[in-house]
């Protein structure tokens, strides 16, 4: 991997981490298009640079996180299912799922269809949860269970969380913000586990690449989150579903077929 590769991947990560289009899926596909050799470091890079995007969320929502303990309770409860499943399946995910083009493309396609279906048929009602504090323990656990599907590349942690939250009675804007905040423990755990599994044993050049990826994803995510919130307030998620389907078809036709 070159420094230019690291910059490009960090931009992809920052742009896609919090959109319902799968950052991991886009990183895998981008790596293939850039002809970056498959390696354990590439897989670790794709996981660890997510910390940069998470730092952007902490930076943007630091006051909310510091002032409201009730929100942290809901975040931790929702994280529990994903944390347990991710810990149990860590090796399987890294060895067999990450880097798998076919699984990624299928997940992008199916996820796109589900987004469109939910947007068309799901109708929000007035008594749906209007703030994160009002999310019940049962809702938080169910949202966490749905988020655990994002261990499959291409599913999208953001999409799973947002769709799950909406189906379990949370309004759209609250679902999006909860998805942002739930990413904090989820991505910290994933990155921390990967660092531990690798015994922090990275070469000097690999550390430089990770630093580039971290900084790049942080800066791009700051902008992407603000733009995403502006879009959510005015439009539906259907364009994201259509985008996922188009990307899946393009990649299947030109790369896999």
N, C-alpha and C positions, 0 to 999 in steps of 0.2 A: 504494500500500500504506500502511495506517495502522499506528500503533504497536500497536493491538489485534491486527491481522492478524499482525504480527511475533511477538507473544507466543503467539498460538494456534499458528502454524506452528512456533515453537521447541518448544512442548510436544509437538506431533506428532512432530517430529524426535527429541527426546530419548526419547520412549516407543518409537519404532519402529526406530531405527537398528540396534539389536543384536538385535531380534527377527526371526524368519524370515518377515516379512510385508511387507517393502519400504518403507523410509522414503521413498525418492524417489517411489514410487507413491502413498503416502499424502499426501505434500506436494503432488503434482500434483492429486490428487482434492480435497484440502482447499482448495487455491487456487481450483479451479473452484466448489466449493460456497460459498465466501466471495465469489465474483464478483470476485476480484482480477484486474485486467487483465493479459493476457499481455504480458510484456516481457522484454528481455534482463536487466534487473536482477532480476526475479523468479526467472529461471533461475539467475543468479549467487547470489542469496540462498539458494536451495534447496541449492546446492552448498557454499557457504562456511560456513553455520551448522553443517554437519556437523563442523567443527573443534571446536565446543563439546563435542559428544558424544565426539569423539576425546580431548579433554583429560581427560574423565572417566575414560577407560580408562587413560591415562597416570598419572593420580592414583591410581587403585585398584591398578594393577599396577606401580608405580614400583620397588618393591624387587625384584620378579622380573626386570624389564627391566634393572635396573642390575647385578644380581648374576650373570646367566646369559647369557654371550655366545653360547652354542650356540643359544639360542632366537632371538636376532637373526639368526643365519645362516639358520634355517628360515623366518623371516618374510620376509627379503629374497629368498630363492630363490622363495618362493611369490608374491611381489609382482611379479617380473620379467615374467611373461606378461601380467598385467593392465596393468602400466605401459606396456608396448610397444603393446598393442592400444588402450588408452585414449588414448595420445598420437597414434597414427595416425588414430583415428576421432573425435577430440575435436570438430571442427567439425560432423561429421555427427550426432553424438550431440546436441549442443546445438541444432542447427537443426531436426532432423527427429524426434528421439526424445523429448527432454524436452518435456513439455506435451501429448504425444499421448495422448488419453484412451483410444482403442481399444486401442492397443498395451499401455498400462498395465493395462487391465481384463483383456485376454487373458493377459498375463503373470501377473497375480495368480491367475487361474483355473487355468491350466496348472501354475503353481508349487504351488498348493494340492493339486492331484491328485498331483503327484510326491512331495510331502511325505508324503501319506497312503500312497501305494504303497510308498515306501521304509520307512516305519515298520512296515507290515504284513509285508513280505517280507524285509527285511534283518535278519539275526541276527548279533549281535556274537559273536565267538569269543574265547577266552581269550588268544590270542597277539596280539590287536590292540594297536596302539600305545597305551601307557598314560600317556604323557607327551609333551609337545611335543618334548623332546630326542630321543626315539626315532623321531620322524617322519623317514623317509629323504628323501634329495634327490629321488628319483623321486616319492615321495608328495607332497612340497611343490610340485614343478612341476605335477603333475596337479591338485592342489587349486587352484593359481593359475590354471590354464587354465579350470577350471570357474567360478572366481570372476569371470573376465572376461566371463561371460554377463550379469553384473549391470550392464553398460553399458546394457542394455535396461531401461527404466523398468518397475517392477512385478516384476522377477525377484527382487530382494532379494539384496544382497551377502552378508548373513548366511546366508540360506537356501542359496545356491549353495555357499558355503564349507563350511557344516556338512554338507550332503548329500554334497558331493564328498569331504570328509574321511572320512565314515563309509563311503562306498562303496569308498574306497581303503584301508580297514583301520585307521582311527582310531576309538577308542571315543567315545561320545557326549559325555561331559563335557570330554574333551581337545579334541574338535572344536569345541565351543562356545567354550572359552577361546582356542583358536588363531584362531577367527573374530574374536573381540574384538581380539586383538593384531595380526592381519593388517590390520585396518581402519586402523591408525595410518599406515603408509606409503601405503596406498591412498587414504585421504581427504586426507592432507596433499598428495599429488601432485595429486589432482583439484582441490582448493581452490587450491593454489599456481599451477597452470596457468591456472585461471580468472582469478585476480588478475593474472597476467602478461598474459594476452590482453586484459584490460580496462585495462591500464596503470595499475592502482590508481586509476582515475579515477572515484571515487564522490563524489556531492555530500555536503554536511554531513548532510542529512536521511537519505540512504541509509546513511551510516556509522553514524548513530544506530540505524537499523533493523537493521543488521548486528550491532551491539553487543548490542542486545536479544535478537536471535536466538541469538547466540553464548552469552550468559550463561544464557538460558532453557534451551537444549538441554543445556548442561553440567550444570545443577542437576537437570533431570529425568532425564538419562541416568544419573547417579549412583544414583538410586533404581531405575530400570528394570533396570540390569545386575544388581543384587543380587537383585531379585525374579525375574528370568529364571533365574539360576543356581539359586535355591531351587526353582523349578518344574521345571527340567530334571532335578534329582536325584530327583524323585518321579513325574513324569509323562512321557508320550510327546509327540511334536510333532504328533500328529494334530489336537488342537484348533486349532493354528495353521493347519493345512491347511484345515480346515473353515471357519475364520474368513475365510481368503483367498477361498474360493469364495463364501461368503455376501456379502462386500463386493463382489466382482466382479459378482454377479447384481443386487444392490441398485443399484449405480451404473449398470449397463447398463440396467436397467429404468426407473429414474426420471430419468436424466440423458441417456443416449445414445440410447435407443430412440426 
